[in-house]
């Protein structure tokens, strides 16, 4: 074994490349850092094996360590070009089978050639020991495969250098030092290897590529320390646009498509064949969105694609080009279907919540006024009744006026009871009631309410449990609902009553329920063949003194709402497929 300056410097290069490998490993989460780990590792193997090979004195030992060195010799150019591609934001190309085969095909075959060289001599025809200024060196007589491998390696390294040089011109100025130093780091070992191949006598029979790796690693170290390589990495051109979820389309001054990103291709179905085509053809299914003022403002519109069931939000802006003589049109397209539906649902919930709060407030006011009014009415009725009971002749003219006072008083008392029912302050005597049996018992009365021109159908549900409610309040609910249905039918049509026991979807309750409603309810449904309710007044249905018929006092549905909520239930309305409205009064089943 011999120790010479070549071996020592090669060992130094191995230490430096190992340090670079360790540094890159600590920053392995950074872009392209893992490729740098493998590249620096292969360089360390190359320089370390070259140092040991230089110290060996026999052909067999030099052959063994040359084979080991070829692990790094074949892998380093490949990892270098992989690092350049990932650094430039073109790492997606490394996943293509053809690229993988081009990068690794010849290097892998070269290493196998080195292992089996004594059998075929395609890599080295012979190894001759000679004396030089560095001691005994092995001069390798190259075979044909060596030149093929070197051509491939030079193509890879020069290609990586071209990629890095291209980054200098497209990256922001603050990042340009990084690609410049990386490109120069490939020149030193490439130059040393070139001199060795052209005339080994110039280099004393030694390949100075491992030797010059020390300079390469120093440049890479400078890129790390002062250029912040593997720390703050530049964003490769096009990466931001290509990874946007919003679609981007650019049209020229003649409304021809001249560019788009992958998101636009996914949203609109545009492809490379669409380039140069008229925008009206490309965007035929979303209407005319290219006609907008070419000013500095942003123009936003929503477009509904009926065929795809999508809602697209399109932001349009003009881009001045050619010194202001023409203007490109940039469209930013975003699918907002779910967002618009969520916004609509949120607005509906807010309206329902506001309506529930308003009804609660109106109920409190109504209850207070009704109580005060009821107290004074009782005084009026009591005095009227006392005066009526005085011993006056039946034909006395005052008797007629007294009777009229009592009739109006009774009518007013009915209104007060309805107001108290709406305010959930009506006195009640809750009892266990079989709702199916109760409706059957009251069916003849309900038929009288609807009159002769309207048919009343009754379908009792199976397995409907009992409810707890004041029977008089249940009668009020039935009469008011049937009367409301009669007025909707305008004395001709069909009114249908049904009962059921079921769990309704939580969404049915809107803002009425602050949490998921999972318990089953006893449902009293009533439908009619009337024209239905105008959505504009549907939110006011349960307010007192609100009517859509021009008849009555507007207390019927308000009374139903008050009784249902007083007994822990709900009142729901929904529109059926035939356009009619269904009222559903929900009662809690008896535990």
C-alpha positions as CSV (number, residue, x, y, z in Angstrom):
1,X,0.0,0.0,0.0
2,X,1.2,3.5,-0.9
3,X,0.2,6.9,0.5
4,X,0.3,9.8,-2.0
5,X,-1.1,13.2,-2.3
6,X,-3.8,12.0,-4.7
7,X,-5.1,9.5,-2.2
8,X,-5.1,12.1,0.6
9,X,-6.9,14.8,-1.4
10,X,-9.4,12.1,-2.5
11,X,-10.0,11.2,1.1
12,X,-10.6,14.9,1.9
13,X,-13.1,15.1,-0.9
14,X,-14.9,12.0,0.6
15,X,-15.1,13.8,4.0
16,X,-16.5,16.9,2.4
17,X,-19.1,15.0,0.4
18,X,-20.0,13.0,3.5
19,X,-20.6,16.3,5.4
20,X,-22.8,17.6,2.5
21,X,-24.7,14.3,2.7
22,X,-25.2,14.8,6.4
23,X,-26.3,18.4,6.0
24,X,-28.8,17.5,3.4
25,X,-30.2,14.7,5.5
26,X,-30.9,17.1,8.4
27,X,-32.9,19.2,5.9
28,X,-34.5,16.2,4.2
29,X,-38.0,17.8,4.3
30,X,-36.8,20.6,1.9
31,X,-37.5,20.2,-1.9
32,X,-34.8,18.0,-3.6
33,X,-32.9,17.5,-0.3
34,X,-33.2,13.7,-0.5
35,X,-31.8,13.6,-4.0
36,X,-28.9,15.7,-2.7
37,X,-28.4,13.0,0.0
38,X,-28.1,10.3,-2.6
39,X,-26.0,12.4,-4.9
40,X,-23.5,13.3,-2.1
41,X,-23.5,9.7,-0.9
42,X,-22.6,8.5,-4.3
43,X,-19.9,11.1,-4.6
44,X,-18.5,10.0,-1.2
45,X,-18.4,6.4,-2.4
46,X,-16.6,7.5,-5.7
47,X,-14.0,9.6,-3.9
48,X,-13.4,7.2,-1.1
49,X,-13.0,4.1,-3.4
50,X,-10.7,6.2,-5.7
51,X,-8.5,7.0,-2.8
52,X,-8.2,3.4,-1.8
53,X,-7.6,2.3,-5.4
54,X,-4.7,4.8,-5.6
55,X,-3.1,3.2,-2.6
56,X,-3.3,-0.3,-3.9
57,X,-0.1,-1.8,-5.6
58,X,-1.5,-4.8,-7.4
59,X,-3.9,-5.1,-10.4
60,X,-6.5,-7.4,-8.7
61,X,-6.8,-4.9,-5.8
62,X,-7.0,-1.9,-8.1
63,X,-9.7,-3.7,-10.1
64,X,-11.8,-4.5,-6.9
65,X,-11.7,-0.8,-5.8
66,X,-12.4,0.4,-9.3
67,X,-15.6,-1.6,-9.3
68,X,-16.6,-0.1,-5.9
69,X,-15.8,3.3,-7.3
70,X,-18.1,2.7,-10.2
71,X,-21.1,2.6,-7.8
72,X,-20.6,6.3,-7.4
73,X,-19.2,6.9,-10.9
74,X,-22.4,5.6,-12.5
75,X,-24.9,7.0,-10.0
76,X,-23.6,10.6,-9.5
77,X,-24.5,12.0,-12.9
78,X,-28.0,10.5,-12.6
79,X,-28.6,12.0,-9.2
80,X,-27.2,15.3,-10.3
81,X,-29.7,15.6,-13.2
82,X,-32.5,14.5,-10.8
83,X,-31.5,17.2,-8.4
84,X,-31.5,19.8,-11.2
85,X,-35.0,18.7,-12.4
86,X,-36.5,18.8,-8.9
87,X,-34.9,22.1,-8.2
88,X,-36.3,23.6,-11.4
89,X,-39.8,22.3,-10.5
90,X,-39.8,19.6,-13.2
91,X,-39.7,16.6,-10.9
92,X,-42.9,15.2,-12.4
93,X,-40.8,14.1,-15.3
94,X,-38.9,11.6,-13.0
95,X,-42.1,9.6,-12.7
96,X,-42.2,8.7,-16.4
97,X,-41.1,5.2,-17.3
98,X,-39.2,6.4,-20.4
99,X,-37.3,9.0,-18.4
100,X,-36.4,6.4,-15.7
101,X,-35.1,4.1,-18.4
102,X,-33.0,6.8,-20.0
103,X,-31.5,7.9,-16.8
104,X,-30.7,4.5,-15.2
105,X,-30.5,2.1,-18.1
106,X,-26.8,2.7,-19.2
107,X,-25.5,3.4,-15.6
108,X,-26.9,0.1,-14.3
109,X,-25.5,-1.8,-17.3
110,X,-22.1,-0.1,-16.8
111,X,-21.9,-1.3,-13.2
112,X,-22.8,-4.8,-14.3
113,X,-20.1,-4.5,-17.0
114,X,-17.5,-3.5,-14.3
115,X,-18.4,-6.6,-12.2
116,X,-18.1,-8.9,-15.1
117,X,-15.3,-7.2,-17.0
118,X,-12.7,-10.0,-16.8
119,X,-15.1,-12.1,-18.9
120,X,-15.7,-9.7,-21.8
121,X,-13.3,-6.7,-21.5
122,X,-15.9,-4.3,-22.9
123,X,-15.2,-1.7,-20.1
124,X,-11.5,-2.2,-19.7
125,X,-9.4,-4.3,-22.0
126,X,-6.4,-4.2,-19.7
127,X,-5.0,-2.6,-16.5
128,X,-1.3,-1.7,-16.7
129,X,0.8,-0.7,-13.7
130,X,3.2,2.3,-14.3
131,X,5.5,4.5,-12.3
132,X,4.4,8.2,-12.0
133,X,5.0,11.2,-9.8
134,X,2.2,9.9,-7.5
135,X,3.8,6.4,-7.3
136,X,2.5,3.2,-9.0
137,X,-0.7,3.9,-10.9
138,X,-3.0,1.7,-12.9
139,X,-3.5,2.8,-16.5
140,X,-6.9,1.5,-17.8
141,X,-7.1,0.5,-21.5
142,X,-10.7,1.5,-22.3
143,X,-13.2,-0.7,-24.0
144,X,-16.1,0.3,-26.3
145,X,-18.7,0.3,-23.5
146,X,-16.6,2.9,-21.5
147,X,-17.0,5.5,-24.2
148,X,-20.8,4.8,-24.5
149,X,-21.1,5.3,-20.7
150,X,-19.0,8.5,-20.7
151,X,-21.1,9.9,-23.6
152,X,-24.3,9.2,-21.6
153,X,-22.8,10.7,-18.4
154,X,-21.7,13.9,-20.2
155,X,-25.2,14.3,-21.7
156,X,-26.7,14.0,-18.3
157,X,-24.4,16.4,-16.6
158,X,-24.5,19.0,-19.4
159,X,-28.3,18.7,-19.5
160,X,-28.4,19.4,-15.7
161,X,-26.1,22.4,-16.2
162,X,-28.5,23.7,-19.0
163,X,-31.4,23.3,-16.6
164,X,-29.7,25.2,-13.8
165,X,-28.5,28.0,-16.1
166,X,-32.1,28.3,-17.3
167,X,-33.1,28.8,-13.6
168,X,-30.8,31.8,-13.4
169,X,-32.9,33.7,-15.9
170,X,-36.3,32.8,-14.5
171,X,-35.9,32.8,-10.8
172,X,-36.1,36.1,-8.7
173,X,-32.8,37.9,-8.3
174,X,-32.6,37.0,-4.6
175,X,-32.4,33.2,-5.6
176,X,-30.1,33.5,-8.7
177,X,-26.9,32.7,-6.7
178,X,-28.2,29.2,-5.9
179,X,-28.5,27.8,-9.5
180,X,-25.3,29.7,-10.6
181,X,-23.2,28.0,-7.9
182,X,-24.8,24.6,-8.6
183,X,-24.1,24.9,-12.3
184,X,-20.4,25.8,-11.7
185,X,-20.0,22.9,-9.2
186,X,-20.5,20.5,-12.1
187,X,-17.7,22.1,-14.2
188,X,-14.7,21.2,-12.1
189,X,-15.1,17.4,-11.9
190,X,-16.3,17.4,-15.6
191,X,-13.1,19.3,-16.6
192,X,-10.8,16.9,-14.7
193,X,-12.5,13.9,-16.1
194,X,-12.3,15.3,-19.6
195,X,-8.5,15.9,-19.3
196,X,-8.0,12.3,-18.0
197,X,-10.0,10.8,-20.9
198,X,-8.3,12.9,-23.6
199,X,-4.7,12.2,-22.4
200,X,-4.1,10.3,-19.2
201,X,-0.5,11.3,-19.3
202,X,-1.5,14.9,-18.5
203,X,-2.9,13.9,-15.2
204,X,-0.2,11.3,-14.3
205,X,-2.6,8.4,-14.9
206,X,-5.1,9.6,-12.3
207,X,-8.7,10.7,-12.9
208,X,-8.9,14.0,-11.2
209,X,-12.7,14.1,-11.1
210,X,-12.8,12.8,-7.5
211,X,-10.0,15.2,-6.6
212,X,-12.0,18.1,-8.0
213,X,-15.1,17.1,-6.1
214,X,-13.6,19.0,-3.2
215,X,-14.0,22.3,-5.2
216,X,-17.6,21.2,-6.2
217,X,-18.5,20.5,-2.6
218,X,-17.0,23.9,-1.5
219,X,-19.2,25.6,-4.1
220,X,-22.3,23.7,-2.8
221,X,-21.3,24.6,0.7
222,X,-21.2,28.2,-0.2
223,X,-24.6,27.9,-1.8
224,X,-25.9,26.4,1.5
225,X,-24.3,29.1,3.7
226,X,-24.7,32.2,1.7
227,X,-27.3,31.3,-0.9
228,X,-29.6,29.5,1.6
229,X,-29.8,26.4,-0.6
230,X,-31.8,23.6,1.1
231,X,-33.2,26.2,3.4
232,X,-35.2,28.8,1.5
233,X,-35.9,27.3,-1.9
234,X,-37.3,29.3,-4.8
235,X,-40.7,28.5,-6.2
236,X,-40.2,27.1,-9.7
237,X,-41.9,29.0,-12.5
238,X,-45.4,27.6,-13.3
239,X,-45.7,25.5,-10.1
240,X,-48.0,28.1,-8.4
241,X,-50.3,28.3,-11.4
242,X,-50.3,24.6,-12.1
243,X,-51.3,23.8,-8.5
244,X,-54.0,26.4,-8.1
245,X,-57.5,25.0,-7.5
246,X,-59.0,27.9,-9.5
247,X,-59.0,27.5,-13.2
248,X,-57.1,30.2,-15.2
249,X,-57.8,30.9,-18.9
250,X,-56.2,33.7,-20.9
251,X,-57.8,35.0,-24.2
252,X,-56.2,37.4,-26.6
253,X,-57.7,40.6,-28.1
254,X,-59.6,38.5,-30.6
255,X,-61.1,36.3,-27.9
256,X,-59.0,33.3,-28.8
257,X,-57.8,30.9,-26.1
258,X,-54.0,31.3,-25.6
259,X,-53.4,29.6,-22.3
260,X,-54.9,27.7,-19.4
261,X,-53.8,25.8,-16.3
262,X,-54.7,22.2,-15.3
263,X,-57.6,23.3,-13.0
264,X,-59.2,25.0,-16.0
265,X,-58.8,21.8,-18.0
266,X,-60.6,19.9,-15.3
267,X,-63.4,22.4,-14.8
268,X,-64.1,23.3,-18.4
269,X,-62.7,20.4,-20.4
270,X,-60.3,22.5,-22.4
271,X,-57.2,20.8,-23.8
272,X,-54.2,21.6,-26.0
273,X,-56.3,21.3,-29.0
274,X,-58.4,24.2,-27.8
275,X,-55.5,26.7,-28.1
276,X,-56.3,29.3,-30.7
277,X,-60.0,28.5,-30.9
278,X,-62.6,31.2,-30.4
279,X,-63.6,31.7,-26.8
280,X,-67.3,31.5,-27.6
281,X,-66.8,28.0,-28.8
282,X,-64.5,26.9,-25.9
283,X,-66.9,28.4,-23.3
284,X,-70.1,27.6,-25.1
285,X,-71.7,25.9,-22.1
286,X,-71.2,28.8,-19.7
287,X,-72.6,31.7,-21.8
288,X,-71.0,34.9,-22.9
289,X,-68.5,35.8,-20.2
290,X,-65.9,37.5,-22.4
291,X,-67.9,40.6,-23.0
292,X,-66.9,42.9,-20.1
293,X,-65.3,46.4,-19.9
294,X,-61.5,46.2,-20.3
295,X,-60.7,48.5,-17.3
296,X,-58.7,48.0,-14.2
297,X,-61.7,46.7,-12.2
298,X,-62.4,43.1,-11.5
299,X,-65.8,41.8,-12.9
300,X,-67.3,38.9,-11.0
301,X,-70.3,36.8,-12.1
302,X,-71.9,33.5,-11.2
303,X,-72.7,31.0,-14.0
304,X,-74.9,28.0,-13.6
305,X,-74.1,25.0,-15.7
306,X,-77.3,23.1,-16.0
307,X,-75.8,20.1,-17.7
308,X,-73.2,19.5,-15.0
309,X,-75.2,20.8,-12.1
310,X,-72.4,23.3,-11.2
311,X,-72.2,26.9,-10.2
312,X,-69.1,28.6,-11.3
313,X,-67.8,31.9,-10.0
314,X,-65.9,33.7,-12.7
315,X,-63.6,36.7,-12.0
316,X,-62.7,38.6,-15.2
317,X,-60.0,41.2,-15.6
318,X,-58.2,42.8,-18.5
319,X,-54.4,42.5,-18.9
320,X,-52.8,45.3,-21.0
321,X,-50.1,44.2,-23.5
322,X,-48.2,45.7,-26.4
323,X,-47.9,49.1,-24.8
324,X,-51.6,49.3,-24.2
325,X,-52.7,48.9,-27.8
326,X,-54.4,45.6,-27.0
327,X,-55.6,43.7,-24.0
328,X,-55.7,40.1,-23.0
329,X,-58.6,38.7,-20.9
330,X,-57.8,36.7,-17.8
331,X,-60.6,34.5,-16.4
332,X,-60.3,33.0,-12.9
333,X,-62.9,30.2,-12.6
334,X,-63.9,28.6,-9.3
335,X,-66.5,26.0,-8.6
336,X,-68.8,27.3,-5.8
337,X,-71.7,24.9,-6.0
338,X,-71.4,23.6,-2.5
339,X,-70.6,27.1,-1.1
340,X,-73.6,28.7,-2.8
341,X,-75.9,25.9,-1.5
342,X,-74.4,26.3,2.0
343,X,-74.9,30.1,1.8
344,X,-78.5,29.5,0.7
345,X,-79.1,27.0,3.5
346,X,-77.5,29.4,6.0
347,X,-79.7,32.3,4.9
348,X,-82.8,30.1,5.3
349,X,-81.7,29.0,8.7
350,X,-81.1,32.6,9.7
351,X,-84.5,33.6,8.4
352,X,-86.1,30.7,10.3
353,X,-84.2,31.6,13.5
354,X,-85.3,35.2,13.2
355,X,-88.8,34.2,12.6
356,X,-88.8,31.9,15.6
357,X,-87.4,34.7,17.8
358,X,-90.0,37.1,16.4
359,X,-92.8,34.7,17.1
360,X,-91.6,34.2,20.6
361,X,-91.4,38.0,21.2
362,X,-94.8,38.5,19.6
363,X,-96.1,35.7,21.8
364,X,-94.9,37.3,25.0
365,X,-96.4,40.7,24.0
366,X,-99.6,39.1,22.9
367,X,-99.9,37.1,26.1
368,X,-99.4,40.2,28.3
369,X,-101.9,42.2,26.3
370,X,-104.4,39.4,26.3
371,X,-104.2,39.0,30.1
372,X,-104.7,42.7,30.7
373,X,-107.5,42.8,28.2
374,X,-109.1,39.7,29.6
375,X,-109.2,41.2,33.2
376,X,-111.0,44.3,32.0
377,X,-113.3,42.2,29.8
378,X,-114.3,40.0,32.7
379,X,-115.3,43.2,34.6
380,X,-117.3,44.4,31.7
381,X,-119.0,41.0,31.2
382,X,-119.7,40.7,34.9
383,X,-121.4,44.1,35.1
384,X,-123.3,43.4,31.9
385,X,-124.6,40.1,33.2
386,X,-125.7,41.7,36.5
387,X,-127.5,44.4,34.7
388,X,-129.1,41.8,32.4
389,X,-130.3,39.8,35.4
390,X,-132.1,42.8,37.0
391,X,-135.8,42.4,37.2
392,X,-136.8,44.4,34.1
393,X,-139.7,43.5,31.8
394,X,-138.8,41.2,28.9
395,X,-140.0,43.8,26.4
396,X,-137.9,46.6,27.9
397,X,-135.9,48.3,25.3
398,X,-132.7,48.1,27.4
399,X,-132.8,44.3,27.3
400,X,-131.9,44.2,23.6
401,X,-128.8,46.3,24.2
402,X,-127.7,44.2,27.2
403,X,-128.0,41.0,25.1
404,X,-125.9,42.5,22.4
405,X,-123.2,43.5,24.9
406,X,-123.1,39.9,26.2
407,X,-122.8,38.4,22.6
408,X,-119.9,40.7,21.7
409,X,-118.3,40.0,25.0
410,X,-118.4,36.2,24.4
411,X,-117.0,36.7,20.9
412,X,-114.2,38.9,22.3
413,X,-113.5,36.2,25.0
414,X,-113.0,33.7,22.2
415,X,-110.4,35.9,20.5
416,X,-108.6,36.3,23.9
417,X,-108.5,32.5,24.3
418,X,-107.0,32.2,20.9
419,X,-104.4,34.8,21.7
420,X,-103.5,33.1,25.0
421,X,-103.2,29.8,23.1
422,X,-100.8,31.4,20.7
423,X,-98.8,32.8,23.6
424,X,-98.8,29.3,25.2
425,X,-100.6,30.7,28.3
426,X,-104.0,29.1,27.7
427,X,-105.2,27.2,30.8
428,X,-105.2,23.5,29.9
429,X,-105.9,20.1,31.5
430,X,-103.5,17.6,29.8
431,X,-104.8,14.1,29.4
432,X,-103.7,10.9,27.7
433,X,-105.4,11.0,24.3
434,X,-105.6,8.3,21.5
435,X,-105.3,10.7,18.6
436,X,-106.8,8.3,16.1
437,X,-109.9,7.6,18.2
438,X,-110.3,11.3,19.0
439,X,-110.3,12.3,15.3
440,X,-112.8,9.5,14.6
441,X,-115.0,10.8,17.4
442,X,-114.8,14.4,16.0
443,X,-115.0,13.5,12.3
444,X,-118.7,14.4,11.9
445,X,-118.0,17.8,13.5
446,X,-115.1,18.3,11.1
447,X,-117.3,17.4,8.1
448,X,-119.7,20.1,9.2
449,X,-116.8,22.6,9.3
450,X,-115.7,21.8,5.7
451,X,-119.2,21.9,4.4
452,X,-120.9,20.0,1.6
453,X,-118.8,21.1,-1.3
454,X,-115.5,19.6,0.1
455,X,-114.7,16.0,0.7
456,X,-112.9,15.1,3.9
457,X,-110.7,12.0,3.9
458,X,-109.3,10.4,7.0
459,X,-106.4,7.9,7.0
460,X,-105.4,6.8,10.5
461,X,-101.9,5.5,10.8
462,X,-100.9,2.1,12.2
463,X,-99.2,1.8,15.6
464,X,-99.6,5.5,16.5
465,X,-99.1,5.8,20.3
466,X,-101.1,8.1,22.6
467,X,-100.2,11.7,23.2
468,X,-100.6,14.0,26.3
469,X,-102.7,17.0,25.5
470,X,-105.9,18.8,26.6
471,X,-108.7,17.3,24.4
472,X,-110.2,20.8,24.0
473,X,-106.8,22.1,22.6
474,X,-106.6,19.2,20.2
475,X,-110.1,20.1,19.0
476,X,-109.0,23.6,18.4
477,X,-106.0,22.4,16.4
478,X,-108.3,20.1,14.2
479,X,-110.9,22.7,13.7
480,X,-108.4,25.5,12.8
481,X,-106.5,23.3,10.4
482,X,-109.6,22.0,8.6
483,X,-111.0,25.5,8.5
484,X,-107.8,26.8,6.9
485,X,-107.8,24.0,4.4
486,X,-111.5,24.7,3.5
487,X,-110.7,28.4,2.9
488,X,-107.7,27.3,0.7
489,X,-110.0,25.0,-1.4
490,X,-112.6,27.8,-1.8
491,X,-115.5,25.5,-1.1
492,X,-114.5,22.9,-3.7
493,X,-111.9,20.2,-3.4
494,X,-110.5,17.5,-1.1
495,X,-109.1,17.8,2.4
496,X,-107.1,14.8,3.7
497,X,-106.1,14.0,7.3
498,X,-103.4,11.5,8.2
499,X,-101.6,10.4,11.3
500,X,-98.3,8.6,11.6
501,X,-95.5,7.8,14.0
502,X,-92.0,8.5,12.5
503,X,-88.6,10.0,12.9
504,X,-88.2,13.0,10.6
505,X,-84.9,14.2,9.2
506,X,-83.3,16.9,11.3
507,X,-83.1,19.2,8.3
508,X,-86.9,19.3,8.3
509,X,-86.8,21.4,11.5
510,X,-84.6,24.1,10.2
511,X,-83.8,26.6,13.0
512,X,-86.6,25.3,15.2
513,X,-84.2,22.7,16.7
514,X,-80.8,23.7,17.9
515,X,-79.6,20.1,17.8
516,X,-80.3,16.9,15.9
517,X,-83.9,15.7,16.5
518,X,-83.8,11.9,16.7
519,X,-86.9,10.9,18.7
520,X,-90.0,9.9,16.8
521,X,-93.1,12.1,16.7
522,X,-96.8,11.6,16.4
523,X,-97.5,13.4,13.1
524,X,-100.9,14.9,12.2
525,X,-100.8,15.8,8.5
526,X,-103.4,17.8,6.7
527,X,-103.3,18.5,2.9
528,X,-105.8,20.1,0.6
529,X,-106.2,20.5,-3.2
530,X,-105.9,24.3,-3.0
531,X,-103.3,26.4,-4.9
532,X,-100.8,26.3,-2.1
533,X,-99.1,29.2,-0.2
534,X,-97.0,31.9,-1.8
535,X,-93.4,31.5,-0.5
536,X,-93.2,35.2,0.1
537,X,-95.8,35.0,2.9
538,X,-95.0,31.5,4.1
539,X,-92.6,32.8,6.8
540,X,-95.5,34.9,8.4
541,X,-98.1,32.1,8.5
542,X,-98.0,31.7,12.3
543,X,-98.0,35.3,13.2
544,X,-101.3,36.6,14.8
545,X,-103.6,38.6,12.6
546,X,-101.8,37.5,9.4
547,X,-104.1,36.0,6.8
548,X,-103.7,35.2,3.1
549,X,-107.4,34.6,2.4
550,X,-108.9,38.0,3.1
551,X,-111.2,36.2,5.5
552,X,-111.2,35.8,9.3
553,X,-108.9,37.3,11.9
554,X,-105.6,35.5,11.1
555,X,-105.6,33.7,14.4
556,X,-106.2,30.1,13.3
557,X,-102.7,29.0,12.4
558,X,-101.3,31.2,15.2
559,X,-103.5,29.2,17.6
560,X,-102.3,25.9,16.2
561,X,-98.7,27.0,16.5
562,X,-99.2,28.1,20.1
563,X,-100.9,24.9,21.2
564,X,-98.3,22.7,19.5
565,X,-95.3,24.5,21.1
566,X,-97.1,24.7,24.5
567,X,-97.3,20.9,24.4
568,X,-93.7,20.4,23.4
569,X,-94.4,19.9,19.7
570,X,-93.7,21.6,16.4
571,X,-95.6,22.8,13.3
572,X,-93.9,22.3,9.9
573,X,-95.0,23.2,6.4
574,X,-93.6,21.8,3.1
575,X,-94.6,22.0,-0.5
576,X,-95.6,18.7,-2.2
577,X,-94.8,17.7,-5.8
578,X,-98.2,18.9,-7.0
579,X,-97.7,22.4,-5.7
580,X,-100.0,22.1,-2.7
581,X,-99.0,22.8,0.9
582,X,-98.9,20.2,3.7
583,X,-99.2,21.2,7.4
584,X,-97.6,18.8,9.9
585,X,-98.3,19.1,13.6
586,X,-95.9,17.1,15.6
587,X,-96.7,15.8,19.1
588,X,-94.5,14.0,21.6
589,X,-95.6,10.5,22.3
590,X,-96.6,9.6,25.8
591,X,-93.6,8.0,27.6
